[in-house]
Amino acid sequence: MNKKIIVILIGLIFMGIGIYTLVSGNAKAKRCTEETSGVVVEVVEERKTDSDGKTTYSYYPVIEYRVGEESITKKHNIGSGNSSKYIEGDEIDILYDPNSIEDFIIKGDNSLKMIGYIFVGFGLFTTVVGVVSKRIS
């Protein structure tokens, strides 16, 4: 297969992932309409080592919040690298889905949007490079 086509396909795949991330994040934000406060009760450190032996760390806050009489404790699905954005005891505002109270987002956290925009931007750049380049060796 022509290398130019491969570069264009890679760009389109990244754009697709980015668009999916943005659309699914917006859908979740529309569902999560009820506000409550929560507390970070733990920060989970996850370590991954790649085939070259390089180790990376991600930190995920575990948040406890109440909806009515029910107490919910759940790990947030978006982590941060290098160091945790949150520490134990932090009070944060969350928005939860009234039809599925364990489904929540942290109010004001735009991490998922940023990930989506980065993927779309990289994909767009790669696609344009593939289209306008005369020759990719």
Number of C-alpha atoms within 10 A of each C-alpha: 5 8 12 19 14 13 19 19 16 18 23 21 17 22 24 16 17 24 17 15 20 20 14 15 18 14 11 16 17 12 18 22 15 13 17 14 16 21 20 22 19 20 20 15 15 12 10 11 10 8 7 6 8 8 10 12 15 17 21 22 25 20 25 18 23 14 15 6 6 8 10 13 16 16 16 18 11 14 20 15 13 9 13 16 12 18 15 13 12 13 16 17 15 21 22 25 18 15 9 10 16 15 15 23 23 20 16 10 11 11 14 17 18 14 15 23 18 15 24 24 16 18 24 19 17 19 24 15 16 21 14 9 10 9 9 11 6
